[in-house]
């Protein structure tokens, strides 16, 4: 029947100026809906997996629009708590060349930001769930949501549910110190950790990786050391990373890494030289690809190849949602040259 994945986080209205305009130039905005965990749930559903989503969303028309954007593609939203007054939003400005993408949040006082941890009955919410997924964005929303993440992870551990966390550090939401303190409480309850670029230095306080966006491929062996340290310190079973060289907004090279703590082995995907249409939510797409591969029992090399293929396909799609099928992802993964496996 397949495994069911539950993702937990905030969904927001995304407003974007059209035609690469800056916010100051815009007279109209393109409206979409997204958020790290919502993006992952939608991508999983689009790949044919059973995906469910839990959040706090206002019981108004905007909240309904946000949930409809997930339900339309098969995501189960029946666990979402409907309360509060505001749906958070953000303005995403698509950059060009050396002008980076821009993001302005308007999420303070949103329904989930104002919610208490006890609005979630995890015993009920986790019924029928095989995998629980969240990112570092969710505990950054508020202290109550950080506590809710710990409640959920504790319940998952008691029930034998696999837990997955993308560290996903967001400097506009909390400080490195706050992230590191919180993640030290959460990661011991996580089975699969995903950490990229600045996540390990800023989000976890690790010094073995530089966090360079320009030279990640050349420094890929430091990501293996990062993964080893995460597993040693927190007890995670697997660690995955997107490793990349970003030369400008439209051009970058992407590869994936997967590390297994039990065997001490790691696997790199092929490197993909990508022309980027829109560089947002590709990490969420990688995560959904990885989770899909893990719950469908891919071998490790195929898993990381598939995950990075899902990620680079997202770079060709506008909006937050990775609207590609499992067959489309598999075709890109199989077309690339073989990855590099290094065991110790």
C-alpha positions in Angstrom: 0.0 0.0 0.0 3.0 2.3 0.4 4.2 4.4 3.3 2.5 7.7 4.3 4.7 10.8 4.9 3.5 13.6 7.2 5.1 17.0 6.9 4.8 19.8 9.5 5.3 23.5 8.9 3.9 26.8 7.8 2.3 27.5 4.4 2.3 31.1 3.2 1.1 33.2 0.3 3.9 34.0 -2.0 3.8 37.3 -3.9 6.3 37.8 -6.8 6.9 40.8 -9.1 6.5 39.7 -12.7 9.2 39.7 -15.4 12.2 40.0 -13.0 11.1 43.4 -11.8 12.3 44.6 -8.4 9.8 45.0 -5.6 10.0 48.8 -5.9 9.0 48.6 -9.6 6.1 46.2 -9.2 2.5 47.3 -9.8 1.2 43.7 -9.6 2.2 40.4 -8.0 1.9 36.8 -9.1 0.2 34.9 -6.3 1.2 31.3 -5.3 1.4 29.4 -2.1 4.3 27.6 -0.5 6.5 26.8 2.5 9.3 24.3 3.0 7.2 21.5 4.3 4.2 22.2 2.1 6.5 22.1 -0.9 7.9 18.7 0.2 4.4 17.3 0.7 3.2 18.4 -2.7 6.3 17.0 -4.4 5.9 13.7 -2.7 2.2 13.5 -3.8 3.2 14.4 -7.4 5.6 11.5 -7.4 2.8 9.2 -6.4 3.5 8.8 -2.7 0.9 9.2 0.1 1.6 12.6 1.6 -0.1 14.4 4.5 0.4 17.9 5.9 -0.2 19.4 9.3 -0.1 23.1 10.2 -2.2 25.9 11.7 -4.0 27.9 9.0 -6.7 30.5 9.5 -10.3 29.5 8.8 -10.8 32.1 6.1 -10.7 32.3 2.3 -6.9 32.8 2.1 -6.4 29.8 4.4 -8.6 27.7 2.1 -6.8 28.9 -1.0 -3.5 27.8 0.6 -4.8 24.3 1.5 -6.5 23.9 -1.9 -3.1 24.4 -3.5 -2.0 21.2 -1.8 -5.3 19.2 -2.0 -5.4 19.8 -5.7 -2.4 17.5 -6.1 -3.4 14.8 -3.6 -2.0 16.0 -0.3 -4.1 15.0 2.7 -4.8 18.2 4.7 -7.3 16.8 7.2 -4.9 17.1 10.1 -4.5 20.9 9.6 -5.7 23.0 12.6 -8.0 25.8 11.4 -7.7 28.8 13.8 -6.2 32.3 14.0 -6.6 35.4 11.8 -3.6 35.6 9.4 -2.0 33.6 6.7 1.6 34.5 6.6 3.1 35.8 3.3 6.4 36.6 1.7 7.5 38.5 -1.3 9.9 36.7 -3.5 11.9 38.8 -6.0 13.5 36.8 -8.8 17.1 38.0 -9.4 19.3 38.0 -12.5 23.0 37.5 -13.1 24.9 38.9 -10.1 21.7 40.4 -8.5 20.5 37.6 -6.1 17.0 36.5 -5.4 15.3 38.6 -2.7 12.9 37.6 0.0 10.8 39.8 2.4 8.8 37.9 5.0 5.4 39.1 6.3 4.7 36.2 8.7 4.7 37.7 12.2 1.3 37.2 14.0 0.4 34.5 11.5 -1.9 31.7 12.7 0.9 29.2 13.3 3.1 31.9 14.8 0.4 32.7 17.4 -0.6 29.1 18.1 0.3 27.1 21.2 1.9 23.7 21.2 -1.1 22.0 22.6 -3.3 22.6 19.5 -1.7 19.4 18.2 -2.9 16.0 19.4 0.1 14.0 18.2 -1.3 10.7 19.2 -4.2 11.3 16.8 -2.3 13.2 14.1 0.3 10.4 13.8 -2.2 7.6 13.2 -1.3 5.8 10.0 1.9 7.8 9.5 5.2 6.0 8.6 7.5 9.0 8.2 7.5 12.4 9.9 9.2 15.3 8.2 10.0 18.9 9.2 12.6 21.5 8.6 14.4 24.1 10.7 11.9 26.7 9.5 9.2 25.2 11.7 10.9 25.6 15.1 12.1 29.0 14.0 8.5 30.2 13.7 8.1 30.5 17.5 9.2 28.9 20.8 5.8 27.1 20.9 6.4 25.5 17.5 9.9 24.5 18.6 8.3 22.7 21.5 5.6 21.2 19.2 8.4 19.8 17.0 9.9 18.1 20.1 6.5 16.8 21.1 6.0 15.3 17.7 9.5 13.8 17.5 9.1 12.3 21.0 5.8 10.7 20.0 7.3 9.4 16.7 10.2 7.8 18.6 7.7 6.0 20.9 5.6 4.8 17.9 8.6 3.7 15.8 7.9 6.4 13.1 10.9 7.4 11.0 11.9 11.0 11.4 13.5 13.3 8.9 14.8 16.9 9.4 16.2 19.4 7.0 18.2 21.8 9.1 17.2 24.6 6.6 18.7 27.5 8.5 17.0 30.8 7.9 18.9 33.8 9.1 15.9 36.1 8.7 14.0 34.0 11.2 16.4 33.3 14.1 20.0 33.7 15.2 22.7 31.0 14.8 22.8 30.7 18.6 19.0 30.1 18.9 19.1 27.6 16.0 22.1 25.7 17.5 20.5 25.5 21.0 17.2 24.3 19.5 18.7 21.8 17.1 20.7 20.2 19.9 17.4 19.2 21.5 15.7 18.1 18.3 18.4 16.2 16.3 18.8 13.4 18.8 15.3 12.4 17.9 15.9 12.5 14.2 16.8 9.5 12.0 17.6 11.2 8.7 19.3 14.7 8.7 19.6 16.9 5.7 22.1 19.8 6.0 23.4 22.1 3.2 25.8 25.1 2.7 25.3 27.4 5.7 23.1 25.0 7.7 26.0 23.2 9.3 28.1 26.4 10.2 25.2 28.7 11.2 22.5 26.3 12.1 24.5 23.7 13.9 27.7 25.5 14.8 30.0 23.1 12.9 33.4 24.2 11.6 34.4 21.4 9.3 32.6 22.9 6.3 33.1 26.5 5.0 29.5 27.1 3.9 30.8 28.3 0.6 28.2 28.5 -2.2 30.9 29.1 -4.7 33.2 26.1 -4.1 31.0 23.4 -2.6 31.9 20.8 -5.2 35.6 21.2 -4.6 35.0 21.0 -0.9 32.7 18.0 -1.1 34.8 15.8 1.2 34.2 18.2 4.0 30.5 17.4 3.7 31.3 13.8 4.4 33.1 14.8 7.6 30.1 17.0 8.5 27.8 14.0 8.1 30.1 11.8 10.2 30.1 14.4 13.0 26.3 14.8 12.9 25.8 11.1 13.2 28.4 10.8 15.9 27.0 13.7 18.0 23.3 13.2 17.6 22.8 9.6 16.7 21.3 10.2 13.2 21.3 7.2 10.9 21.8 9.0 7.6 22.8 12.5 6.5 22.2 13.9 3.0 23.4 17.2 1.5 23.1 19.2 -1.7 26.6 20.3 -2.7 26.9 23.1 -5.2 28.9 25.8 -6.9 26.8 28.8 -7.6 28.4 31.3 -10.1 25.3 33.5 -10.6 21.5 33.4 -10.3 21.1 31.6 -13.6 24.1 29.2 -13.5 25.2 26.6 -11.0 26.5 23.1 -10.6 24.6 20.7 -8.3 25.4 17.3 -6.8 24.1 15.3 -3.9 25.7 13.4 -1.1 24.3 10.6 1.1 26.1 9.2 4.2 25.1 6.1 6.1 26.2 5.9 9.7 26.0 2.2 10.1 28.4 1.3 7.3 30.4 4.6 7.3 29.9 4.7 3.5 29.0 7.7 1.5 27.7 8.2 -2.1 27.9 11.3 -4.4 25.6 11.8 -7.3 26.9 13.1 -10.7 27.4 16.8 -10.9 24.8 18.6 -13.0 25.6 21.9 -14.7 22.2 23.7 -14.6 20.7 26.8 -16.3 18.4 28.0 -13.5 14.9 29.4 -14.3 14.0 30.1 -10.7 16.2 29.2 -7.8 13.7 28.6 -5.0 12.6 25.4 -3.2 15.1 23.2 -4.9 16.2 22.0 -1.5 12.6 21.0 -0.7 12.6 19.1 -4.0 15.8 17.3 -3.1 14.3 16.3 0.2 11.1 15.0 -1.3 13.2 13.0 -3.9 15.3 11.6 -1.1 12.3 10.6 1.0 10.6 9.0 -2.0 13.8 7.0 -2.7 14.1 5.9 0.9 10.5 4.8 1.4 10.6 3.0 -2.0 13.8 1.1 -1.0 16.2 2.5 -3.6 19.8 1.5 -3.1 21.9 4.4 -1.8 23.5 5.4 -5.1 20.2 5.4 -6.9 18.6 7.3 -4.0 21.1 10.2 -4.1 21.0 10.3 -7.9 17.2 10.4 -7.9 17.1 13.1 -5.2 19.5 15.5 -7.0 17.6 14.9 -10.2 14.4 16.0 -8.5 16.2 19.1 -7.2 17.7 20.2 -10.5 14.3 19.8 -12.2 12.8 22.2 -9.7 15.3 24.8 -10.8 13.5 24.7 -14.2 10.1 25.4 -12.8 8.5 28.6 -11.6 6.9 28.8 -8.2 7.5 26.7 -5.0 6.0 23.5 -6.3 8.1 20.8 -8.0 5.5 19.5 -10.5 7.4 16.6 -11.9 6.6 12.9 -11.8 8.7 10.0 -10.5 9.2 8.9 -14.1 10.5 12.3 -15.2 12.9 12.4 -12.3 14.1 8.9 -12.9 14.7 9.7 -16.6 17.0 12.6 -15.6 18.7 10.5 -12.9 19.4 7.6 -15.3 20.6 9.9 -18.1 23.5 11.3 -16.0 26.9 9.7 -15.7 27.4 7.4 -12.8 28.0 8.8 -9.3 31.1 8.4 -7.2 30.9 6.0 -4.2 33.6 6.1 -1.6 33.5 3.7 1.3 35.6 3.8 4.4 
